[in-house]
Amino acid sequence: MSDLWPRLEPLLARVEKPARYIGMERGAVRPQPGPGQAAFLLIYPDTYEIGLPNQGLQILYEILNERADATAERAYAPWTDMEGELRRSGLPLFSVDTHRPASEFDVLAFNLSAELVYTNLLNCVDLAGVPIRNEDRGPQHPVVIAGGHCTYNPEPLAGYVDAFVIGDGEEVISEVAVVVGAWKRGGRASREAVLRDLATIPGVYVPAMYDVEYDGQALRSVTPRFADVPATVDKRTVADLADWPYPKNQLVPLVEVVHDRLNVEIFRGCTRGCRFCQAGMITRPVRERPEEQVRTMVSEGLKRTGYDEVALTSLSSADFSGIDGVVASIVNEQEGTGGVSLSLPSLRVDAFTVGIASQIQKVRRTGLTFAPEAGSWRLRQVINKLILEDDLYGAVDSAYSQGWRRVKLYFLTGLPTEMDEDTLGIAELAKNVVEIGRKYTKQASATVSVGGFVPKPHTPFQWFGQNGTEELRRKIHLLRSELRGSKAQIKWHEPAATFAEGIASRGDRRIGRVIERVWREGGTFQEWSEHFALDRWIDAMAAEGLDPDWYVTRHRTFDEVLPWDHVTAGLHKDFLWQDWQAALAEHGLPDCRWTPCYDCGVCTDYALEHVVASPVAPAGGSQGTGQDWSSGGAVPVRLLPSRAAP
Ligand code: SF4
């Protein structure tokens, strides 16, 4: 095993933030893999600051290192200065834990949580000294795998990643370790054999095992090449978070990172049914962590890490059915300890109460972000974010009344059926929010953050033609003019980057060559505005003979074969289509936790159920308008023992 540290250390004086490459954080391990152990290098294809807090990688790091037959280390995409130093010195990508070369591992496992990091994946594989195209790899090379939300459309990277893991990784990673370990112990004889074995693990998609046919521009079919390879790859779902109290040893970074705090996941999944939200759709059903386990993870995590902030994370934290009790007990335990702050990311305005606001401010106030997403009730019905203006005003009133001076409001623009009056509604909401704040303090202000909408696979909006860059720019300009001179400050996401994200999000295998060209032209760190240029993407599309508008702004039809149809999150395609039609008809669809099941497919097909502490709808939880879609069936809900009904 080679330790590159003596050659890496001299480079650190020449790069910005050398602490990104050192390792040795609290919670880190330095495994020495034995000959029979599968050695994983878990790679986040963005900087250390973005990648270290990623909970998915931290969970897999612990699970793999607890196994006798596997080890796991970490790597992050080296920033451009470090990459330059590495390439000049002839040094490869390395693990931050033991500083071993990436090519010495058996598996390079990437987390893909955003499409614009795809070029960084290619760059990391290349820096590892591994051929970037999977067809050029031999048995001497590591297996390249990827997990994370983006893998629900694996096709753009199908020519570059050997195997995709779809869904929750806690269980399937061990099955992958068993297969790779056996391959290693067998002398890594044949690459084809290990890929065949991986393809038979439920939840694992191996693109080389499938043939793709086109009909002109359109995709005709994606079919398995062997009888034992599934035609459709189902996602993996952990039925009960109580079995997975990870991470137990959260990593404490050496430099400031995003989400720099103790993060405790309180539930996974969301059934609010926001139609734009891929995360909500693909992570169904709701699985709450037992309150007692949350409390233990918080108190032990704070003690062990020394953090003075804890975030209770999920897709919609105030929806946790035991939220009041958990917040109150954390507050009681921490009150008088010198200031631990509590944050609840992803707050639903209709579930945020003055009670929660006053509890949070007892410890220490952090920023409050609310996400109405659209500026009018009509458009919020289209996107199924069933928040009334009064809900929003009530929530911000609670916040300002408890001493907050600034709230952040998050919106999307470019949503289906959006008209200028909806866009301008954002400005009106923001101004009204500031007005409410001024009842309590003259310094009241609001930040309006506007993102461009990108339709995502496995959502009811997967058929929608995305707004082009000019249209998004026009809408943002409209908003800026309307908010000029007000106490609401606007921030927006660059429409050009939104367009490139659109190319990658709903792309097919042909988009892989576009991503490769963008990378070859120097297009790494595409999430970073200083490194992003849409021209590279448009030029690459032209060089590949592909029409950007066909991929991005074109509406799809129901009978079209979509590039991700052979991967399923359990949602029936006709359920998604009906929901898309309901969106166009401006019909909302209430949360299936509190109403009868709509038979979307997830619980029924996978024999799963919601796991909740309380079956009672919170404030705003059961609201909604429009048609009754219920199948009349009982909602599959399992109560956690501590709160079970008598
Ligand atoms: S199967 Fe029914 S209860 Fe389960 S997530 Fe889908 S709609 Fe909700």
Residues whose N, C-alpha, C, O or C-beta is under 5 A from the ligand:
A	BS01	SF4	R284 P285 C592 C597 Y598 D599 C600 G601 V602 C603 T604 P636
